[in-house]
Amino acid sequence: MPAVIPDDSVGLVSPERIHFDHPLELSCGRTLHSWDLMIETYGELNADCSNAILICHALSGHHHAAGYHSTDDRKPGWWDSAIGPGKTIDTNRFFVVSLNNLGGCHGSTGPNTLNPDTGKPYGPDFPIMTVQDWVHSQALLADHLGIDQWAAVVGGSLGGMQALQWSISYPDRLRYCVVIASAAKLSAQNIAFNEVARQAISKDPEFHAGHYYEHDTVPRTGLMLARMVGHITYLSDDGMREKFGRELKDGKLSFDFNAQFEVESYLQYQGERFSSSFDANTYLLMTKALDYFDPAGEQGHNLAAALAPAKCDFLVASFTTDWRFSPERSRELVDALVAAGKAVSYAEIDAPQGHDAFLIPIPRYMEVFSSYMNRIADALSQPNGGTNDAR
């Protein structure tokens, strides 16, 4: 646990479950007639509700983005390095909303929650979700909170896709869009990695076609393998070399098939920890949402045309060694935004950490990110909220 909660922490926070009876029509053709979202908020909403920031999470993320749930917590929220008083997303200036998406496994309605029609967990019967569905549910959350327009929607990886979709689906409801280590669609290679992960889970004997809850078991091996594959793609070759090299766990070869290299032990540890904390059906659902995202698909694969409705300003950031969401994909997005006549700033950060860099307080990254967020906050303090000048 933290010996002392740092001064720049949002401190002790409590999650809140918001219930909706508003039917949510989904892209798959099904409807959720009632549903819950688990959220956390940090900072104070100002009088005209203009300083709200929405944080969209990545594949395995959740609502707990900053602070601590208790003094016994060993670690803070997943983006605590960026959210807090005086930090990049300054809670002295912004009201920050973080949520667990529908289909998640941390309190929002999803495969591991009860289906009111059956009294049993939804399991594999929970509908396939899309990024568009999540954004629609987030708009209803904004309505519930009394927020007509977000100062900014911010996300990394899958979260960046949600931020981008916000600019298309609800152009009048956000002033700035921050897309970090993301893309306008997955590459074939990315889809392939997701399919390997899904196969690892679905072929686990304990998966039971997704009905493992009824068998009081978990497809632990499949989840572990899926996470190990995913984790490899989140790291760069340089980062793995720097962190592990070819170091041996016990200093010598054992001439058997047990884990001998430090990198093997690390991956096994990450996989085992993940398999005890994440839901397998949710993992399948989240990776499908990633695969399906392609806003240009309905516009003849013309991304500039797909982005035409957007009215906000954009910050797009990428990392040099991120091969899962490479800088090339970010530059494609920037080019499309420019072609569509949108105001966009772009930063390509030199970082050895690969895709995971978006979660790490790398000085140059934080400098760029903080500067942009400060411009947003400064614009809010001008008469009538100023104009979009973060360019």
C-alpha positions as CSV (number, residue, x, y, z in Angstrom):
1,M,0.0,0.0,0.0
2,P,1.2,3.6,-0.4
3,A,2.9,4.7,2.8
4,V,1.5,8.2,2.1
5,I,-0.8,9.1,-0.7
6,P,1.1,11.6,-2.9
7,D,0.0,15.2,-3.0
8,D,-0.6,15.0,-6.7
9,S,-3.0,12.1,-6.4
10,V,-6.7,12.5,-6.6
11,G,-6.6,10.5,-3.3
12,L,-9.2,8.0,-2.2
13,V,-12.0,7.5,-4.7
14,S,-15.2,5.5,-4.9
15,P,-16.6,4.0,-8.0
16,E,-20.3,4.6,-8.8
17,R,-22.7,2.3,-10.7
18,I,-25.1,4.3,-12.9
19,H,-28.3,2.5,-14.0
20,F,-30.0,3.2,-17.3
21,D,-33.6,2.1,-18.3
22,H,-33.1,3.9,-21.6
23,P,-33.1,1.1,-24.3
24,L,-29.8,1.0,-26.2
25,E,-30.1,-0.2,-29.8
26,L,-26.9,-1.9,-30.9
27,S,-25.1,-2.3,-34.2
28,C,-25.7,-6.0,-34.1
29,G,-29.4,-5.5,-34.2
30,R,-30.1,-6.3,-30.6
31,T,-31.3,-4.0,-27.8
32,L,-30.2,-3.7,-24.2
33,H,-33.4,-2.5,-22.4
34,S,-31.6,-1.8,-19.2
35,W,-27.9,-1.6,-18.3
36,D,-25.3,-0.3,-15.9
37,L,-22.1,1.7,-16.3
38,M,-19.5,1.7,-13.6
39,I,-17.7,5.1,-13.4
40,E,-15.3,7.2,-11.4
41,T,-15.0,10.9,-11.4
42,Y,-12.2,13.2,-10.3
43,G,-12.2,17.0,-9.8
44,E,-15.2,19.3,-9.7
45,L,-17.7,20.0,-12.5
46,N,-17.8,23.8,-13.0
47,A,-21.0,25.9,-12.9
48,D,-21.6,25.8,-16.7
49,C,-20.5,22.1,-17.0
50,S,-17.9,23.0,-19.6
51,N,-14.7,21.5,-18.0
52,A,-15.6,17.8,-18.3
53,I,-13.1,15.3,-19.8
54,L,-14.1,11.8,-20.8
55,I,-11.4,9.1,-20.5
56,C,-12.0,6.1,-22.8
57,H,-10.1,2.9,-21.8
58,A,-8.2,0.4,-23.9
59,L,-8.9,-3.3,-24.3
60,S,-8.3,-4.5,-20.7
61,G,-8.9,-1.1,-19.0
62,H,-11.7,-0.1,-16.7
63,H,-13.1,2.8,-14.7
64,H,-10.4,3.0,-12.1
65,A,-8.0,5.4,-13.9
66,A,-6.6,7.4,-11.0
67,G,-6.3,7.5,-7.2
68,Y,-6.8,4.7,-4.7
69,H,-9.9,2.8,-3.6
70,S,-8.4,2.2,-0.1
71,T,-5.2,2.8,1.8
72,D,-4.5,-0.9,1.3
73,D,-4.2,-0.5,-2.4
74,R,-0.7,-1.3,-3.6
75,K,-1.1,0.6,-6.9
76,P,-3.2,3.5,-8.1
77,G,-5.5,3.6,-11.1
78,W,-4.1,2.7,-14.5
79,W,-3.5,6.3,-15.7
80,D,-2.6,7.9,-12.4
81,S,0.6,9.2,-13.9
82,A,-1.5,11.5,-16.1
83,I,-4.6,12.3,-14.0
84,G,-4.5,14.4,-10.8
85,P,-3.9,17.8,-9.3
86,G,-1.2,19.6,-11.4
87,K,-0.8,16.6,-13.7
88,T,-1.3,16.4,-17.4
89,I,-5.1,16.1,-17.0
90,D,-5.2,18.5,-14.1
91,T,-8.1,17.8,-11.7
92,N,-7.7,21.3,-10.4
93,R,-9.0,22.5,-13.7
94,F,-11.0,19.6,-15.2
95,F,-13.8,17.3,-14.1
96,V,-12.7,13.9,-15.3
97,V,-15.0,11.0,-16.0
98,S,-13.7,7.5,-16.4
99,L,-15.9,4.5,-17.1
100,N,-15.9,0.7,-17.7
101,N,-17.4,0.1,-21.1
102,L,-20.5,-2.0,-21.6
103,G,-19.3,-5.6,-22.1
104,G,-16.5,-5.0,-19.6
105,C,-16.0,-7.2,-16.5
106,H,-15.5,-4.5,-13.8
107,G,-19.0,-3.6,-12.8
108,S,-20.7,-2.5,-16.0
109,T,-23.3,-4.7,-17.7
110,G,-21.4,-7.4,-19.5
111,P,-21.0,-11.2,-19.9
112,N,-20.3,-11.7,-16.2
113,T,-23.4,-9.9,-15.0
114,L,-26.9,-11.3,-14.7
115,N,-29.2,-11.3,-17.7
116,P,-32.6,-10.1,-16.3
117,D,-34.4,-12.4,-18.7
118,T,-32.8,-15.6,-17.4
119,G,-31.4,-14.7,-13.9
120,K,-28.1,-16.2,-15.0
121,P,-24.9,-14.5,-16.3
122,Y,-25.2,-13.4,-19.9
123,G,-22.0,-15.3,-20.8
124,P,-21.6,-15.8,-24.5
125,D,-25.2,-14.5,-25.0
126,F,-24.2,-11.0,-24.3
127,P,-24.4,-9.0,-27.6
128,I,-21.3,-8.2,-29.6
129,M,-20.4,-4.6,-29.0
130,T,-18.9,-2.0,-31.3
131,V,-17.1,1.3,-30.7
132,Q,-20.2,3.1,-32.0
133,D,-22.3,1.3,-29.3
134,W,-19.9,2.4,-26.6
135,V,-20.0,6.0,-27.8
136,H,-23.8,6.0,-27.8
137,S,-23.8,4.7,-24.3
138,Q,-21.3,7.3,-23.2
139,A,-23.5,10.0,-24.7
140,L,-26.3,8.8,-22.5
141,L,-23.9,8.9,-19.6
142,A,-23.1,12.5,-20.4
143,D,-26.8,13.3,-20.4
144,H,-27.2,11.7,-17.0
145,L,-24.3,13.8,-15.7
146,G,-25.7,17.0,-17.2
147,I,-22.8,17.4,-19.6
148,D,-23.9,18.8,-23.0
149,Q,-20.4,19.0,-24.4
150,W,-17.1,17.5,-23.3
151,A,-14.2,19.8,-23.2
152,A,-12.3,16.8,-24.5
153,V,-12.6,13.1,-25.1
154,V,-9.3,11.4,-24.5
155,G,-8.1,7.8,-25.1
156,G,-5.2,5.6,-26.0
157,S,-5.3,2.5,-28.2
158,L,-8.9,1.2,-28.3
159,G,-9.7,4.3,-26.2
160,G,-8.4,6.5,-29.0
161,M,-10.8,4.8,-31.4
162,Q,-13.7,5.8,-29.1
163,A,-12.5,9.4,-29.0
164,L,-12.3,9.4,-32.8
165,Q,-15.8,8.0,-33.1
166,W,-17.1,10.6,-30.7
167,S,-16.0,13.3,-33.2
168,I,-18.0,11.6,-35.9
169,S,-21.1,10.5,-34.1
170,Y,-21.6,13.5,-31.8
171,P,-19.6,16.4,-33.5
172,D,-21.4,19.1,-31.4
173,R,-20.7,17.3,-28.1
174,L,-16.9,17.6,-27.8
175,R,-14.5,20.5,-28.4
176,Y,-11.2,18.6,-28.5
177,C,-10.3,15.0,-29.4
178,V,-7.1,13.4,-28.1
179,V,-6.2,10.2,-30.0
180,I,-3.0,8.4,-28.6
181,A,-1.3,5.3,-30.0
182,S,-4.4,4.4,-32.0
183,A,-5.6,4.1,-35.6
184,A,-8.7,4.5,-37.7
185,K,-8.8,0.8,-38.3
186,L,-6.8,-2.3,-37.4
187,S,-4.3,-3.8,-39.8
188,A,-4.7,-7.4,-41.0
189,Q,-1.8,-8.3,-38.8
190,N,-3.5,-6.9,-35.7
191,I,-6.7,-8.8,-36.6
192,A,-4.6,-11.9,-36.9
193,F,-3.1,-11.5,-33.4
194,N,-6.6,-11.0,-32.0
195,E,-7.8,-14.1,-33.6
196,V,-4.9,-16.1,-32.2
197,A,-5.9,-14.8,-28.7
198,R,-9.6,-15.7,-29.3
199,Q,-8.6,-19.2,-30.4
200,A,-6.5,-19.7,-27.4
201,I,-9.4,-18.9,-25.2
202,S,-12.2,-20.7,-27.1
203,K,-10.1,-23.9,-27.5
204,D,-9.4,-24.2,-23.7
205,P,-11.4,-27.2,-22.4
206,E,-12.6,-25.1,-19.6
207,F,-14.3,-22.6,-21.9
208,H,-17.4,-24.6,-22.4
209,A,-18.6,-22.5,-25.4
210,G,-18.5,-19.5,-23.1
211,H,-20.8,-21.0,-20.4
212,Y,-17.9,-21.7,-18.0
213,Y,-19.7,-19.8,-15.2
214,E,-22.3,-22.6,-15.0
215,H,-19.4,-25.1,-14.7
216,D,-17.8,-23.1,-11.8
217,T,-14.6,-22.8,-13.7
218,V,-12.5,-20.4,-15.8
219,P,-10.6,-21.0,-19.1
220,R,-7.4,-19.9,-17.3
221,T,-4.9,-21.4,-19.7
222,G,-6.5,-19.9,-22.7
223,L,-6.7,-16.5,-21.0
224,M,-3.1,-16.8,-20.0
225,L,-2.0,-17.6,-23.5
226,A,-4.1,-14.8,-25.0
227,R,-2.6,-12.3,-22.6
228,M,1.0,-13.5,-23.3
229,V,0.5,-13.1,-27.0
230,G,-1.1,-9.7,-26.5
231,H,1.6,-8.5,-24.1
232,I,4.4,-9.4,-26.6
233,T,2.7,-7.1,-29.2
234,Y,2.5,-4.2,-26.6
235,L,6.3,-4.2,-26.1
236,S,9.0,-3.4,-28.6
237,D,12.1,-5.4,-29.5
238,D,14.2,-2.6,-28.0
239,G,12.1,-2.4,-24.9
240,M,12.3,-6.2,-24.3
241,R,16.0,-6.2,-24.9
242,E,16.5,-3.4,-22.5
243,K,14.3,-4.9,-19.8
244,F,15.2,-8.6,-20.2
245,G,17.9,-9.2,-22.7
246,R,18.7,-12.9,-22.6
247,E,19.0,-13.0,-18.9
248,L,18.5,-16.4,-17.3
249,K,16.2,-16.7,-14.3
250,D,18.6,-19.0,-12.3
251,G,21.8,-18.0,-14.0
252,K,22.2,-21.2,-16.0
253,L,20.5,-23.4,-18.5
254,S,18.4,-26.2,-17.0
255,F,18.0,-28.2,-20.3
256,D,14.3,-28.8,-19.9
257,F,11.1,-27.0,-21.0
258,N,10.5,-25.0,-17.9
259,A,10.8,-21.2,-18.1
260,Q,14.5,-20.3,-18.0
261,F,14.8,-16.9,-19.4
262,E,13.6,-13.8,-17.5
263,V,11.3,-12.8,-20.4
264,E,9.6,-16.2,-20.2
265,S,9.0,-15.8,-16.4
266,Y,7.7,-12.3,-17.0
267,L,5.2,-13.4,-19.6
268,Q,4.0,-16.3,-17.5
269,Y,3.5,-14.0,-14.5
270,Q,1.6,-11.5,-16.6
271,G,-0.6,-14.2,-18.1
272,E,-1.4,-15.9,-14.8
273,R,-2.2,-12.6,-13.1
274,F,-4.5,-11.5,-16.0
275,S,-6.3,-14.9,-16.1
276,S,-7.4,-14.5,-12.5
277,S,-8.7,-10.9,-12.9
278,F,-10.3,-10.7,-16.4
279,D,-13.3,-12.3,-17.9
280,A,-12.7,-14.5,-21.0
281,N,-16.0,-13.6,-22.7
282,T,-15.2,-9.9,-22.2
283,Y,-11.8,-10.5,-23.9
284,L,-13.4,-12.0,-26.9
285,L,-15.9,-9.1,-27.1
286,M,-13.3,-6.4,-26.7
287,T,-11.1,-7.8,-29.4
288,K,-14.0,-8.0,-31.8
289,A,-14.8,-4.4,-31.2
290,L,-11.3,-3.6,-32.1
291,D,-11.5,-5.7,-35.3
292,Y,-14.8,-4.1,-36.4
293,F,-13.8,-0.5,-36.0
294,D,-13.5,1.2,-39.4
295,P,-15.4,4.5,-39.7
296,A,-14.3,4.9,-43.4
297,G,-15.8,1.6,-44.3
298,E,-19.2,3.1,-44.8
299,Q,-17.7,6.0,-46.9
300,G,-16.1,3.9,-49.6
301,H,-13.0,3.7,-47.5
302,N,-12.5,7.4,-47.7
303,L,-11.3,8.4,-44.2
304,A,-11.4,12.1,-44.9
305,A,-15.1,11.8,-45.9
306,A,-15.8,9.8,-42.7
307,L,-14.3,12.6,-40.7
308,A,-16.2,15.3,-42.4
309,P,-18.8,15.7,-39.7
310,A,-16.2,16.4,-37.0
311,K,-16.1,20.0,-35.6
312,C,-13.5,19.6,-32.8
313,D,-9.8,20.1,-32.8
314,F,-7.5,17.1,-32.6
315,L,-4.3,16.0,-31.0
316,V,-2.9,12.8,-32.5
317,A,0.2,11.2,-30.8
318,S,2.2,8.1,-31.7
319,F,5.4,6.3,-30.5
320,T,8.3,5.4,-32.7
321,T,8.6,1.8,-31.6
322,D,4.9,1.0,-31.4
323,W,4.4,-1.7,-34.1
324,R,0.9,-2.6,-32.9
325,F,-0.4,0.9,-33.7
326,S,2.5,2.3,-35.7
327,P,3.2,5.9,-36.4
328,E,2.3,5.2,-40.0
329,R,-1.3,4.6,-38.9
330,S,-1.4,7.8,-37.0
331,R,0.0,9.8,-39.9
332,E,-2.7,8.3,-42.2
333,L,-5.3,9.7,-39.7
334,V,-3.6,13.1,-39.6
335,D,-3.5,13.2,-43.4
336,A,-7.2,12.4,-43.6
337,L,-8.0,15.1,-41.0
338,V,-6.0,17.7,-42.9
339,A,-7.7,16.6,-46.1
340,A,-11.0,17.1,-44.4
341,G,-10.0,20.6,-43.3
342,K,-9.8,19.8,-39.6
343,A,-7.5,21.5,-37.1
344,V,-5.0,18.8,-35.9
345,S,-1.7,18.7,-34.0
346,Y,0.5,15.7,-34.4
347,A,3.4,14.4,-32.2
348,E,5.5,11.4,-32.9
349,I,7.3,10.5,-29.6
350,D,10.7,8.8,-29.7
351,A,10.2,6.0,-27.1
352,P,11.6,2.5,-26.8
353,Q,8.6,1.1,-24.8
354,G,6.4,0.1,-27.8
355,H,2.6,0.4,-27.6
356,D,2.7,0.5,-23.8
357,A,4.4,3.9,-24.0
358,F,1.0,5.6,-23.9
359,L,0.7,4.5,-20.3
360,I,4.1,5.7,-19.2
361,P,5.1,9.2,-18.2
362,I,7.8,9.7,-20.8
363,P,9.0,13.3,-20.4
364,R,8.6,14.4,-24.0
365,Y,5.2,12.7,-24.2
366,M,4.0,14.4,-21.0
367,E,5.3,17.7,-22.2
368,V,3.3,17.6,-25.5
369,F,0.2,16.1,-23.8
370,S,0.3,18.6,-20.9
371,S,0.8,21.6,-23.2
372,Y,-2.3,20.6,-25.2
373,M,-4.4,20.0,-22.1
374,N,-3.3,23.3,-20.7
375,R,-4.4,25.1,-23.9
376,I,-7.8,23.5,-23.5
377,A,-8.1,24.6,-19.9
378,D,-7.0,28.1,-20.8
379,A,-9.5,28.3,-23.6
380,L,-12.3,27.3,-21.1
381,S,-11.3,30.3,-18.9
382,Q,-11.8,32.8,-21.7
383,P,-15.1,34.7,-22.1
384,N,-17.7,32.3,-23.6
385,G,-15.2,29.5,-23.3
386,G,-12.9,30.9,-25.9
387,T,-12.5,29.3,-29.3
388,N,-10.7,26.1,-30.3
389,D,-7.1,27.2,-30.4
390,A,-5.2,24.1,-29.4
391,R,-3.6,23.6,-32.8
